[in-house]
Amino acid sequence: MREPRSTALDPDLLTAEISLLLDYLSSLPERILTSHSHVHLPSGCETYDEVLAHYFPIDEKVRRGETLASSEIQFLLDLRDYLNSWAEPATGASIAFTMLVVRKSPEARKGKADAERAYPEWIRPARFLSITMTAMSGLAVTITLVIAALAAYIYLGSSKIANIAEINAQLQSLDQEILREEIAIHPSSMREEVVSYCDDLPDPLHRPNVQEVPQNPVSRTVRQFRTVTQSHLCTRNDDLHKKQELAYDYLRSLFPSDDRAMPALLNAVSGYALPVLMGLLGSMTYVLRRYLRSVSARLLTPSDLREYIVRLVLGTVFGVAIGFFTSGNASAGAIAVPISSLGAPALAFLAGYGVEPVFRMLDGLAEQFSPARK
């Protein structure tokens, strides 16, 4: 393998960058090199055609390994600066690194050899960045699916808690109706002995506790009601208890069987777990979006990976911080967890995506708490 270049005046580096710049600019129909101001052309050249006529022989000498004169190296430097000014914000270096990262794409194959010739030391970092971004794309999809599953879990749990709370409220209201009905049909002297009469009637859904005669199928214990109102009230009571039993049965698969423990679990998921994942996903979204834009504009540099990693760390940190700031008021004893509590994860996503506004906000808060300047 060829040794890395030692200086920025390496003719291989200069000619490779110039070739990459020419290929890049030729793919941009809105940028016509011949229409550019000639004041930026290398000295001694009046037109762009003269520049090319002078460049190609120098490029051939470099490929043959011949030594260049100082004037020829100066010409290459001037030509590279001229092309860089026309390719701005891209540069020969960013184009080379981008070609190495997306080396398998059709548009990169043409410039891959020049990029490797110019910056052989960037081959491994470029491959690592490519592998990292591919893995990050898959991880972002996985985290998105996990977040969707957790959000559905919170929604379903909140609905079940609300359903149980509604059934319990109806049962309380019905108990009052039953009590009033029982008091109304008893003499005033017996009111101190009044109990809910539906509980004392044989349940038609279960076998009676008395011995039945097998030969006589008509012989069975049935409920007997004193009034029509009692019949309706007890029917409603049985129906609500059946619904309550089914509601608690549904909790046992994915949720705690005790509905009093569910709000704390759902608050922990929506107030802490989701903000962390959403902060990380927000920063991933920003990184992937910026990566795609940089690839399209040939702006990737070796330092981008370090910046991407820091961005992911900051997104996760902001997710944790927002979870603490927004979940402190959550009540663990609440009957129902409102869906509006998902505002914390949404805020964490925005913080992870837009780190700079969060830093400005934190700087403003720090200024308010800092001692007054003298």
Buried (B, 14 or more C-beta within 10 A) or exposed (E): EEEEBEEEBBBBBBBBBBBBBBBBBEEEEEEEBEEBEBEEBBEEBEEBEBBEEBBEEBBEBBEEEEEBEEEBBBBBBBBBEBBBEBBEEBBBBBBBBBBBBBBEEEBBEEBBEBBBBBBBEBBEBBEEBBEBBEEBEEBBEEBBEBBEEBBEBBBBBBEBBBBBBBBBEBBEEBBEBBBEBBEEEBEEEEEEEBEBBBEEBBBEEEEEEEEEEEEEEEEEBEBEBEEEBBBEBBEBBBEBBEBBEEBBEBBEEEBEEEBEEBBBBBBBBBBBBBBBBBBBBBBBBBBBEBBEEBBEBBBBBBEBBEEBEEBBEBBBBBBBBBBEEBBEEBEEEBBBBEEEBBBBBBBBBBBBBBBEEBEEEEEEEEEEEEEEEE
